[in-house]
Amino acid sequence: MNNYLIHDHSGTFLPQKGVLLANNSWIGDNTPACTKISAINGHYCTDEDFGVLEYESIAPDFNTRIMWPVYLRFDGGNWTSETNGWREWMWNGGEPLNKRLGRFVSVVKLHKTYNMTFTSMPPEDMTFKIQKRLPQGNSSDWVIVKLMWPKPNSIRVEVGGQSIRPISLLDNGGETPLNTSLCGSNKFFYKNYTIHFVVTGDPNCKVRVTLTNSIQLTARFAMNIDDFFRDDGVTRFINRMCALLSINDTSRVKVVGVYAGSVQLVTVIEPSVNALNESKNANNTAQF
């Protein structure tokens, strides 16, 4: 299926403001506001809450491992979209070199929470962004992506080279919800190796999600959980743990769970992560 759209913001091109979807029957046939138009081999939708999610592997095997198709389904949705990888793009005469970029674009409904599933294990290092619908972007646009790795590793979220501290999980899901206005807001569900994170339409929002090696530890404190949070216990614990272990970058220590009884903290300590090499990504694009 095709994964691009044409958005009429003013209603001067289409009968009224709306979106043209190019031959994407999964979405068009299952969205009440969309009408199939055979003459254009696509759908006309009066619902404007569509966008294009770009995501790609920047792992070492970004062009040698097949991990597609990729399946996307939003919570409460009645359709699942399927996205395949790029065509074969490097040849030695008539012989393919079996190198295909792990780069994808998928039409999505904005303001939804998506479960993303790869056919094989997801890339261990990825970036995500929403294509701009306006030259200045639209920071009110967002999607939440849920992604699971079948490996007991920590998952790190970065924006602009800065690690975004996950929202600590609490008893019975009582923690703060994801902040859909904050690029990279995330929760790490360490028991089932799943990350939930926010991608916004802000033009500077490019989320990097990395599977990392880590050490997980559990600590107990004989104190009331309300007193723990009142005293900014998470920050104080991280600062003291970093001082004890001579860790300069406090973003490497994450409190991923806080549970009552005595106060029980579940913490992961990650290695340093190399900065995202934008020039390398640009070179990859130029080669394609």
Secondary structure as UniProt FT lines:
FT   STRAND          5..8
FT   STRAND          18..22
FT   HELIX           25..28
FT   TURN            29..30
FT   TURN            32..33
FT   STRAND          34..37
FT   HELIX           38..40
FT   STRAND          42..45
FT   STRAND          50..57
FT   TURN            60..64
FT   STRAND          70..74
FT   TURN            75..76
FT   STRAND          81..83
FT   STRAND          91..92
FT   TURN            93..94
FT   STRAND          95..96
FT   STRAND          103..109
FT   STRAND          112..118
FT   STRAND          125..130
FT   TURN            135..136
FT   STRAND          138..148
FT   STRAND          154..159
FT   TURN            160..161
FT   STRAND          162..163
FT   HELIX           171..173
FT   TURN            180..181
FT   TURN            183..184
FT   STRAND          186..189
FT   TURN            190..193
FT   STRAND          194..201
FT   TURN            203..204
FT   STRAND          207..212
FT   STRAND          215..221
FT   HELIX           225..230
FT   TURN            231..232
FT   HELIX           233..245
FT   HELIX           250..252
FT   STRAND          253..259
FT   TURN            260..262
FT   STRAND          263..269
FT   HELIX           278..287
//
